[in-house]
Structure formats: C-alpha cells, structure tokens
Amino acid sequence: MQVPVGFKEVDQEQSVLIPTAVNDYISVKHPVRMFKIIIQCLDLSKIYEKYKPGYGQNAYDPRMMIGILFYALYVNVESSREIQAHLETDLAFKFIAGNQQPNYRTIARFRKVFFEDMEDLFNQIVKLCNEYGLVNMKHLSIDGTKIKANASYRENIEEKKIEAKIRNLLRKACQRDMSDDEIFGDSATVEIPPEVANDPKLLEKIKGHINNLNLLREHAKEKMNKTDPDANTMKNQSLTLPSYNVQASIDDFSNVMVALDVTQEETDHNQLVNMVEKSINNTGITPGIVCADAGYFTYENIEWCEENGINALIPDNMYFIETYGRVKRYPKSKFRYDPDSDTYICPAGRTLYFRHTQKDKKGNKLRIYRGNCDSCPLSLDCKKGKHRSISRHPKESLKETTRTKLNSKLGKDEYNKRLTNAEGAFGVIKHNRKWKQSLYRGFEMVKGDAFLHGTIYNIGKMIDLCPEKIMPKCLQNNIVGPKCPQNSVQQKLICGKSSLDGNHERNILSNFFQGDVLDQDSHISVRIVNIFKKYIPCEIKCLFETACHATA
C-alpha cells in the first residue's frame, strides 16, 4: 500500500544491515538497567550451591531468574504466566533475561527454591543502601501490618466447637444424654456408638468433624485453618481473617526498610526487641530514636531500650485517650506521684496513701494507693465507689519518663514522623504493589514473599533517590552494557585491522570519543556510529583510551 505524500513510510518487514541487540532499544536511564547493576552486586553463592552441574540440561542462570522476578514485581507483574507473556513481548523483560524465555513452570519452580534465601538477599540490599548513604539510623520507625493468608475464613476449625457439634449429633442420634467420657474416651479417637451406623448421612457428618478434630490434634492446636495451617486468625481491619503479621523497621533518612520479619502472633508486644536487633545487624548502627505505636508498649521493651542507649518513643495504651480524648473520670496522669513520701496527690490536692499490694495477670505486684474522698468537690468526676484507688506498677517510672518525652515539642515532632515512615512504606507495598493477600501458603513461603516485596521496595528507593550513585558503580565494576571483545568491529576500526584502517579514521574515532561532532563527509557508516552511541560510558572510555594510544 502506497503511503500518502507527507507521511513517513512504514514497513514492518524492513531489514537492517547490522543486527541489533535488545540493549540498543533500552534507554540508559531505564530502571531495568539499574536492576541489572544491583543484581550483579548480590552474592548468590548459596543459591548456586543448590545446583549440580553436569546432570541433565544446563539450567537457567539464577542471577538472570532473580532479575526477572525482581523487575516483574517492580512493574506489578507477579503471576508466572504473565511474566512469561512479558518475556515474549516486552523489551525490558527481554533485556533483563538476556533474550531468554523460561516458561511459567520454570519460573514458579525457581521461585519456591529462591524464597528460601530471600531474607539473605534482603539483608544484602539493605547493606547496599547503607553503602549508598541512604541510611543513618538516627530515627527508626517500627510498625506491623496484617497480610491475609491464601485461605478462606470458612475453613477455620476450633477444637471446642467441633467437640460441641459431635456431642450434639451423637446425643441426638442416640436420643439419650451421653457423657464426654463415653463420646471421646481417654484416647485421641472418638468412639462412635452403634446406633449411628444406621444413618449414613449423620455418620458422614460425624466422620467429617472427627477428621477435623484429629487434624487439630496432629498440629497440637486448639484452632487452625485447614487450607493454611500456619496462618492464624487475626483482626484484619474490620474483619477477622486467617492472616500473617508482617513487621518492618523504616529508617527516617530515606524511608529505607532496614529490617523485616513475619510472625504468626497477632499482637506486636514481643516484636520490638527483635526488629531493633535485626536493624542493628543489617546496618551495623544503633538507632538514636525508636518510634512505635501503643501495640509495642511493654515495660520490658522500654527497659531494654534504655539499657541499650536508645530513646524509645512508644506511648502506652491510655496515653492518647488521656491526653487528647474525653474521659469520664480524672485519669491517672492527673495524679502526681511523690517518690519521697511514696504517695499520690490528687487534682483536689488531697493525698492518697499506700494501702496494700495485689498481683496483676502477669504476676507483677501492684502497689494500691487510696485516699479520703469525703466531701471532695471533685468526687463526682473522679470516682465510682466510696474511694478513688490508684495502682502503681513496679516499673511505672519507665512509663512516666516515656510520657514526658512524648509531651515535649521534640518528642511530638519525632513521633509524628512515624505516620509518614512506617505507614507510608506499608501504603506503597499494600496499595501501590497490591499486596494485601499473599499468593502462597505456608509460613516459609509467605515469609519469602514478604522479603521479596521488602526488597523491591528498597530497590525502588535506590532507583528514585540515588541513580547517580548506582551508575558510577556500573562504571567501576564494568558490569552493565554489551561487552567489547577484541575481535569486534569497533576494536578492528581502532587498531587498524579492517578495511577502514588509517590515521584518518582513527582520528575521527578519537574526536568522537572526546565528544567532538563528526564531520558530515566522514565515510564511516552512520549505522556504526549509532552503535557506538549506544555503548555505555565505561566502554566508551575504554575505546577512547585505545584510540588515543593508536593515534599517538
């Protein structure tokens, strides 16, 4: 079909004189080049050790496979079949894969093996961020979020509920009351009476409940999910779903995720020390300030931070309610403690004296203080009964010190950073990356998936904040871009081993490498010049030095 006048001709079957490479079509500043540089810096010796060369067909290079998985998740492609489709059509995927096309089964199998070492790769990326100056650990924000498991809440089973169902079905079938010893006996199996054998439907229901009960006893759990036994039921936003608790430590300087972990515990009380220690191990720096929400507050956590020289800004459960909320009675914070006399002074100026001790749920001895509230003008806003009582924990001074820090102007400014640091990182991962539910089952697989998302989050920070630091590393290590073998066209041109040899041609190349504009009369092929322009600076420098030496 003839193209109308004024338009460029389009020919999809147009051939080229010199074959092109995928590298020619990828911009120098494209993120996929950064991924190649960063992946080349990783130590993959543990992954390579899992392979046994010499058996069967040669395997795909794990470094290339990791590059595919990293870049795919960076562009929100997680399905193995979608990755295979992109490898066939997307130039960026072709570039990172070296024009190889592993199928979706190969990608899925490699991902299972690769997830086992994902934590180590995450730690290497954190150290790389530290080398690039993206981490200073002056302020560390810690937070957790719930990631839904790949399981339905309808598959949740609980031992007490199952036993109640079995008990009701058997009593209904036998038309008499049966004791628990008759039903469950002393063994782990349920004894089915002969009366039930005449009703197949009822027998099938009872056997289904018995199988669930045996499954619980095998895993030594009182409740679990049949689809993913490792997932625990947790409150996820307004719903109670089988989930995992993902913990993260975010450095305030560049919002880099310096530590990550996955736990099966619903609460965050026992996670603070673990996350701070992981952050210190990954960066080699002790944080100056650690911020976390009230879910992390325990006296043990505050005491540990003080012993290690860390300023902990962690409010207790009642801090925001008493400080900014509306309370019916005068809160405990309105009562001033006098350590010299071991008494409390109430808002009305009356004294509360020590009366007795009592133990809390954890066995800590609380000191109880009580005062004389007779004819007190503030009694209606202060107490319910005859007297107002105040309890004091043995480590109450730690909470009072933390509240004093939070009430200061510096404390408020530092704590407000947590909202943009930790919450912002989870917002990127869960909203932008669409990772609200894991695609995998089992604790180890979900943990590997979490470390993969954390790694891509950090790589994204590196690409956004310090591309000028990544490229020099490429120039130093010479790890990106097409190689320049001794028998290439470029080397022949420079060394005078081709039909275009001569001082004139070498001078032209020398001027080109120095940044001068080529003459229009140059008889060197324009196509060859375009190939030269596609080369990255590290190899242009190499060719330039060779050209200068030949010219001299």
Secondary structure as the mmCIF struct_conf table of DSSP 4:
data_model
#
loop_
_struct_conf.conf_type_id
_struct_conf.id
_struct_conf.beg_label_comp_id
_struct_conf.beg_label_asym_id
_struct_conf.beg_label_seq_id
_struct_conf.end_label_comp_id
_struct_conf.end_label_asym_id
_struct_conf.end_label_seq_id
HELX_LH_PP_P HELX_LH_PP_P1 GLN A 2 PRO A 4
TURN_TY1_P TURN_TY1_P1 VAL A 5 GLY A 6
BEND BEND1 PHE A 7 PHE A 7
TURN_TY1_P TURN_TY1_P2 GLN A 12 GLU A 13
BEND BEND2 LEU A 17 ILE A 18
HELX_RH_3T_P HELX_RH_3T_P1 VAL A 22 TYR A 25
BEND BEND3 ILE A 26 ILE A 26
TURN_TY1_P TURN_TY1_P3 VAL A 28 LYS A 29
HELX_RH_AL_P HELX_RH_AL_P1 PRO A 31 GLN A 40
TURN_TY1_P TURN_TY1_P4 CYS A 41 CYS A 41
BEND BEND4 LEU A 42 LEU A 42
HELX_RH_AL_P HELX_RH_AL_P2 SER A 45 TYR A 48
TURN_TY1_P TURN_TY1_P5 GLU A 49 LYS A 50
TURN_TY1_P TURN_TY1_P6 PRO A 53 GLY A 54
BEND BEND5 TYR A 55 GLN A 57
HELX_LH_PP_P HELX_LH_PP_P2 ASN A 58 ASP A 61
HELX_RH_AL_P HELX_RH_AL_P3 PRO A 62 TYR A 74
TURN_TY1_P TURN_TY1_P7 VAL A 75 ASN A 76
HELX_RH_AL_P HELX_RH_AL_P4 SER A 80 THR A 89
HELX_RH_AL_P HELX_RH_AL_P5 LEU A 91 ILE A 96
TURN_TY1_P TURN_TY1_P8 ALA A 97 ASN A 99
HELX_RH_AL_P HELX_RH_AL_P6 TYR A 104 PHE A 114
HELX_RH_3T_P HELX_RH_3T_P2 PHE A 115 ASP A 117
HELX_RH_AL_P HELX_RH_AL_P7 MET A 118 GLU A 131
TURN_TY1_P TURN_TY1_P9 TYR A 132 GLY A 133
BEND BEND6 LYS A 138 LYS A 138
STRN STRN1 HIS A 139 LYS A 148
BEND BEND7 ASN A 150 ALA A 151
HELX_RH_3T_P HELX_RH_3T_P3 TYR A 153 GLU A 155
STRN STRN2 ASN A 156 GLU A 158
HELX_RH_AL_P HELX_RH_AL_P8 GLU A 159 CYS A 174
TURN_TY1_P TURN_TY1_P10 GLN A 175 GLN A 175
BEND BEND8 ARG A 176 ARG A 176
HELX_RH_AL_P HELX_RH_AL_P9 ASP A 180 ILE A 183
TURN_TY1_P TURN_TY1_P11 PHE A 184 PHE A 184
BEND BEND9 ASP A 186 THR A 189
HELX_LH_PP_P HELX_LH_PP_P3 VAL A 190 PRO A 193
HELX_RH_3T_P HELX_RH_3T_P4 PRO A 194 ASN A 198
HELX_RH_AL_P HELX_RH_AL_P10 PRO A 200 GLU A 218
TURN_TY1_P TURN_TY1_P12 HIS A 219 ALA A 220
BEND BEND10 GLU A 222 GLU A 222
STRN STRN3 LYS A 223 ASN A 225
BEND BEND11 LYS A 226 THR A 227
TURN_TY1_P TURN_TY1_P13 PRO A 229 ASP A 230
STRN STRN4 ASN A 232 ASN A 236
TURN_TY1_P TURN_TY1_P14 GLN A 237 SER A 238
STRN STRN5 LEU A 239 ASP A 251
TURN_TY1_P TURN_TY1_P15 ASP A 252 SER A 254
STRN STRN6 MET A 257 THR A 263
BEND BEND12 GLN A 264 GLN A 264
BEND BEND13 GLU A 266 ASP A 268
TURN_TY1_P TURN_TY1_P16 HIS A 269 GLN A 271
HELX_RH_AL_P HELX_RH_AL_P11 LEU A 272 THR A 283
BEND BEND14 GLY A 284 GLY A 284
BEND BEND15 GLY A 288 GLY A 288
STRN STRN7 ILE A 289 CYS A 291
HELX_RH_3T_P HELX_RH_3T_P5 ALA A 294 TYR A 296
HELX_RH_AL_P HELX_RH_AL_P12 TYR A 299 GLU A 307
TURN_TY1_P TURN_TY1_P17 ASN A 308 GLY A 309
STRN STRN8 ASN A 311 LEU A 313
TURN_TY1_P TURN_TY1_P18 ASN A 317 MET A 318
HELX_RH_AL_P HELX_RH_AL_P13 TYR A 319 TYR A 324
BEND BEND16 GLY A 325 GLY A 325
BEND BEND17 LYS A 328 ARG A 329
HELX_RH_3T_P HELX_RH_3T_P6 LYS A 332 LYS A 334
BEND BEND18 PHE A 335 PHE A 335
STRN STRN9 ARG A 336 ASP A 338
TURN_TY1_P TURN_TY1_P19 PRO A 339 ASP A 342
STRN STRN10 THR A 343 ILE A 345
TURN_TY1_P TURN_TY1_P20 PRO A 347 ALA A 348
BEND BEND19 GLY A 349 GLY A 349
STRN STRN11 THR A 351 LYS A 359
TURN_TY1_P TURN_TY1_P21 LYS A 361 LYS A 362
STRN STRN12 LYS A 365 GLY A 371
TURN_TY1_P TURN_TY1_P22 ASP A 374 SER A 375
TURN_TY1_P TURN_TY1_P23 PRO A 377 LEU A 378
HELX_RH_3T_P HELX_RH_3T_P7 SER A 379 ASP A 381
TURN_TY1_P TURN_TY1_P24 CYS A 382 CYS A 382
BEND BEND20 LYS A 384 HIS A 387
STRN STRN13 SER A 389 ARG A 392
TURN_TY1_P TURN_TY1_P25 PRO A 394 LYS A 395
HELX_RH_AL_P HELX_RH_AL_P14 GLU A 396 ASN A 407
BEND BEND21 SER A 408 SER A 408
HELX_RH_AL_P HELX_RH_AL_P15 LYS A 409 GLY A 427
HELX_RH_PI_P HELX_RH_PI_P1 VAL A 428 ASN A 432
BEND BEND22 ARG A 433 ARG A 433
BEND BEND23 LYS A 436 LYS A 436
STRN STRN14 GLN A 437 GLN A 437
BEND BEND24 LEU A 439 LEU A 439
BEND BEND25 GLY A 442 GLY A 442
HELX_RH_AL_P HELX_RH_AL_P16 PHE A 443 LEU A 465
HELX_RH_AL_P HELX_RH_AL_P17 PRO A 467 ASN A 477
TURN_TY1_P TURN_TY1_P26 ASN A 478 ASN A 478
BEND BEND26 VAL A 480 GLY A 481
TURN_TY1_P TURN_TY1_P27 GLN A 486 ASN A 487
BEND BEND27 SER A 488 SER A 488
HELX_RH_AL_P HELX_RH_AL_P18 VAL A 489 CYS A 495
TURN_TY1_P TURN_TY1_P28 GLY A 496 GLY A 496
BEND BEND28 SER A 498 SER A 498
TURN_TY1_P TURN_TY1_P29 SER A 499 LEU A 500
BEND BEND29 GLY A 502 GLY A 502
HELX_RH_AL_P HELX_RH_AL_P19 ASN A 503 PHE A 513
TURN_TY1_P TURN_TY1_P30 GLN A 514 GLY A 515
HELX_LH_PP_P HELX_LH_PP_P4 ASP A 516 ASP A 519
TURN_TY1_P TURN_TY1_P31 GLN A 520 ASP A 521
BEND BEND30 ILE A 524 ILE A 524
HELX_RH_AL_P HELX_RH_AL_P20 VAL A 526 LYS A 534
BEND BEND31 TYR A 535 TYR A 535
HELX_RH_AL_P HELX_RH_AL_P21 PRO A 537 THR A 551
#
